[in-house]
Amino acid sequence: MLKVFLVEDEFIVREGIKNNIDWTKEGFIFCGEAPDGELAYKLIQSKKPDIIITDIKMPFMNGLELSRLVKNELPESKVIILSGYEEFSFAQEAVNIGVTEYLLKPVSSAELIKVVKRVGQQIIHERREKENYEKYRQEIKENEDYAKRRYLEELIEGRLSTAKILERGKKLGLDMSAEYYQIMLFKYNFKNTEEGYSEELLKLNKTLNDVNSRYKNIIFFNREIEGNVLIIKGKTLENIDETRRKYIKEIKEIFSFYPKVSYFGGIGRPVNRLTRIPKS
């Protein structure tokens, strides 16, 4: 269920909203309340509600100031503002901040829960769209990874001409042109899978990906359980040597912080043609 947080400085109004609506029955969790924006902000940071209902005029921190902070900190949360003021400037500022609804007091319980439900449906719809988008992105990535693995296999097996290597590489977003090439094989794994293993693995993978993204002269291929294949490119043999040494040094420094990880690699000899990469 979605969580609702209420910010209202008038005690009677706050109690009325909290108690006159059966939040659980309506499909929501009433997760907290506060009499002003300053106190509310601290609680909102910890409880992370999906919907915040807030008055606009309050001591210490008003509803607009709170809304601005909340939208920066929790951009996916929705804000419903309650106001006794019809002034256009308030509504305009609320729109600029990203407030979802702007209601004028007095607001009945029936009207408020109707709006809250509408906002809740909007949140659910947005989350489903995001999930579908993430699934689509994952499928695209998996297809790209598979295409890259097939390309690498054909390249290493010597089944592609120079023109095909360059053409297929370009379609995959890989710049294969260089004077010299060198293959490097690399694999790592945790020595055990005790508690915290998954979190450590994610952290390590992210660190390695950040490092890999900085090396424009290395093309990376992920072969899943078989490890990684790196094609190091360079204008000269010295370039190849420098890039390789720098990369290996950086990788070793990273793994020095992960004593539970074992790793190994192999380095082939440099070659000066794409079609000779299988020899590397």
C-alpha positions in Angstrom: 0.0 0.0 0.0 1.1 3.6 -0.6 2.1 5.7 2.4 0.5 9.1 3.2 2.1 11.8 5.4 0.2 14.8 6.7 1.6 18.2 7.6 -0.9 20.7 9.1 -0.4 23.2 11.9 -4.1 23.4 13.0 -4.5 20.5 15.4 -8.3 20.1 14.8 -7.9 20.0 11.1 -5.0 17.5 11.4 -6.9 15.2 13.7 -9.9 15.4 11.4 -8.0 14.4 8.3 -6.2 11.6 10.2 -9.2 10.2 12.0 -12.2 10.8 9.7 -10.7 8.7 6.9 -10.3 5.0 7.2 -6.9 5.1 5.5 -6.3 1.3 5.6 -9.8 0.6 4.2 -9.1 3.1 1.4 -5.9 1.3 0.5 -3.3 3.6 2.1 -0.9 3.6 5.1 -1.1 6.7 7.2 2.6 6.8 8.1 3.0 10.0 10.1 2.1 13.6 10.8 3.7 16.9 11.8 2.5 20.4 12.8 5.0 22.3 10.5 7.3 21.9 7.6 10.5 21.9 9.6 9.5 18.9 11.8 7.9 17.2 8.9 11.0 17.3 6.7 13.0 15.2 9.1 10.2 12.6 9.4 9.6 12.6 5.6 13.3 11.8 5.0 13.1 8.7 7.2 9.6 7.5 6.4 9.8 8.3 2.6 6.0 8.6 2.0 4.5 8.3 -1.4 2.0 11.1 -0.9 2.5 14.2 1.2 -0.6 16.3 2.2 0.5 19.7 3.4 -1.0 23.0 4.4 0.6 26.0 2.7 0.7 28.5 5.6 2.6 27.2 8.6 5.2 28.5 11.1 8.9 27.7 10.8 8.6 26.3 7.3 5.6 26.7 5.0 4.2 24.2 2.6 5.8 25.6 -0.5 9.3 25.5 1.1 8.7 22.0 2.3 7.4 20.9 -1.1 10.5 22.3 -2.8 12.8 20.3 -0.4 10.7 17.1 -0.8 10.7 17.2 -4.6 14.5 17.6 -4.6 15.0 14.8 -2.1 12.2 12.4 -3.1 11.3 13.4 -6.7 8.9 10.4 -7.1 6.8 11.4 -4.1 3.6 13.4 -4.8 2.6 16.5 -3.0 -1.0 17.7 -2.4 -1.2 21.2 -1.0 -4.2 22.5 1.1 -4.6 26.2 1.1 -7.0 28.8 2.4 -5.7 31.3 -0.2 -6.9 31.7 -3.7 -4.0 33.9 -4.7 -2.6 33.0 -8.2 1.0 33.4 -7.1 0.7 30.6 -4.6 -0.8 28.2 -7.2 1.8 29.2 -9.8 4.7 28.6 -7.5 3.2 25.2 -6.5 3.1 24.2 -10.2 6.7 25.4 -10.7 7.8 23.3 -7.8 6.1 20.2 -9.1 3.1 19.9 -6.7 0.6 17.4 -8.0 -2.7 18.9 -6.6 -3.6 22.3 -5.1 -6.9 22.2 -3.1 -8.7 25.1 -1.5 -9.9 24.8 2.1 -12.3 23.7 3.5 -11.9 20.3 2.0 -14.3 17.5 2.9 -13.0 14.0 3.7 -14.8 12.6 0.7 -13.2 15.2 -1.6 -9.7 14.7 -0.1 -9.7 10.9 -0.4 -11.0 11.1 -3.9 -7.9 13.3 -4.8 -5.6 11.1 -2.8 -6.8 8.0 -4.7 -6.4 9.8 -8.0 -2.8 10.7 -7.1 -2.2 7.1 -5.9 -3.4 5.7 -9.3 -1.0 8.2 -11.0 1.9 6.8 -8.8 1.0 3.2 -9.6 0.8 4.0 -13.4 4.2 5.8 -13.4 5.8 2.9 -11.5 4.4 0.3 -14.0 5.7 2.4 -16.9 9.1 2.6 -15.2 9.1 -1.1 -14.6 8.2 -1.8 -18.2 10.9 0.6 -19.4 13.5 -1.1 -17.2 12.5 -4.5 -18.5 12.8 -3.1 -22.1 16.2 -1.7 -21.4 17.3 -5.0 -19.8 16.1 -6.9 -22.9 17.9 -4.5 -25.2 21.1 -4.8 -23.1 20.9 -8.6 -23.1 20.4 -8.6 -26.9 23.4 -6.3 -27.3 25.5 -8.4 -25.0 24.6 -11.5 -26.9 25.4 -9.8 -30.3 28.8 -8.7 -28.9 29.6 -12.2 -27.6 28.7 -13.7 -31.1 30.8 -11.0 -32.7 33.8 -11.8 -30.5 33.5 -15.5 -31.1 33.5 -15.1 -34.8 36.4 -12.6 -34.6 38.5 -14.9 -32.4 37.7 -17.9 -34.6 39.0 -16.0 -37.6 35.7 -16.2 -39.5 35.5 -12.5 -40.3 37.3 -10.4 -42.9 38.8 -7.0 -42.0 35.8 -5.3 -43.7 33.3 -7.4 -41.8 35.1 -6.8 -38.5 34.9 -3.1 -39.0 31.4 -3.1 -40.3 29.9 -5.3 -37.6 31.9 -3.5 -35.0 30.4 -0.1 -36.1 26.9 -1.5 -35.8 27.6 -2.6 -32.3 29.1 0.8 -31.4 32.7 -0.5 -31.3 35.5 1.4 -32.9 37.9 -1.4 -34.0 40.3 0.6 -36.0 43.9 0.8 -34.6 47.5 0.1 -35.6 48.1 -2.6 -32.9 45.9 -5.0 -30.9 46.4 -7.2 -27.9 44.0 -9.6 -26.2 43.7 -9.9 -22.4 41.6 -12.5 -20.6 40.4 -11.7 -17.1 38.2 -13.5 -14.6 37.4 -13.1 -10.9 35.1 -14.7 -8.3 34.4 -14.7 -4.6 36.0 -17.4 -2.6 32.8 -18.0 -0.8 29.2 -16.9 -0.8 28.6 -16.0 2.8 26.2 -13.2 4.0 26.8 -9.9 2.2 28.2 -11.6 -0.9 25.6 -10.1 -3.3 26.0 -6.6 -2.0 29.8 -6.8 -2.2 29.6 -8.2 -5.7 27.4 -5.4 -6.9 29.7 -2.9 -5.3 32.8 -4.5 -7.0 31.1 -4.7 -10.4 30.1 -1.0 -10.2 33.7 0.0 -9.3 35.1 -2.1 -12.2 32.5 -0.6 -14.6 33.5 2.9 -13.6 37.1 2.1 -14.2 36.4 0.4 -17.6 34.4 3.4 -18.8 37.6 5.6 -18.5 39.6 3.4 -20.9 38.7 4.5 -24.4 41.4 2.3 -26.0 40.1 -0.9 -24.5 37.1 -2.8 -25.8 35.4 -4.9 -23.2 33.5 -8.1 -23.8 31.6 -9.9 -21.0 31.5 -13.7 -21.5 29.5 -14.2 -18.3 30.9 -17.3 -16.4 33.8 -17.5 -18.8 35.0 -14.1 -17.7 36.0 -11.0 -19.7 37.9 -10.5 -22.9 39.6 -7.2 -23.4 41.0 -6.0 -26.7 43.6 -3.3 -26.1 44.2 -0.9 -29.0 47.1 1.4 -29.7 48.9 3.5 -32.3 52.2 1.9 -31.3 53.4 -1.1 -29.3 54.4 1.4 -26.6 50.8 2.7 -26.4 49.6 -0.8 -26.0 52.1 -1.5 -23.2 51.3 1.7 -21.4 47.6 1.2 -21.5 47.8 -2.4 -20.3 50.2 -1.7 -17.5 48.1 1.2 -16.2 44.9 -0.8 -16.4 46.3 -3.8 -14.6 47.8 -1.6 -11.9 44.4 0.0 -11.3 42.6 -3.3 -11.2 45.1 -4.8 -8.7 44.6 -1.8 -6.4 40.8 -2.3 -6.5 41.1 -6.0 -5.7 43.4 -5.3 -2.8 40.2 -4.1 -1.0 38.5 -7.4 -1.7 40.5 -10.1 0.0 37.6 -12.6 -0.5 38.0 -12.3 -4.3 40.3 -14.4 -6.4 41.2 -13.3 -9.9 43.5 -14.2 -12.7 44.3 -13.1 -16.3 46.2 -13.9 -19.4 47.8 -11.6 -21.9 48.4 -12.5 -25.6 51.1 -11.1 -27.9 50.4 -7.8 -29.8 49.4 -8.1 -33.4 49.2 -5.4 -36.2 46.1 -6.6 -38.0 42.5 -7.2 -37.1 42.5 -10.6 -38.8 45.5 -11.6 -36.6 43.6 -11.0 -33.3 43.1 -14.8 -33.0 46.9 -15.2 -32.8 46.9 -12.8 -29.8 
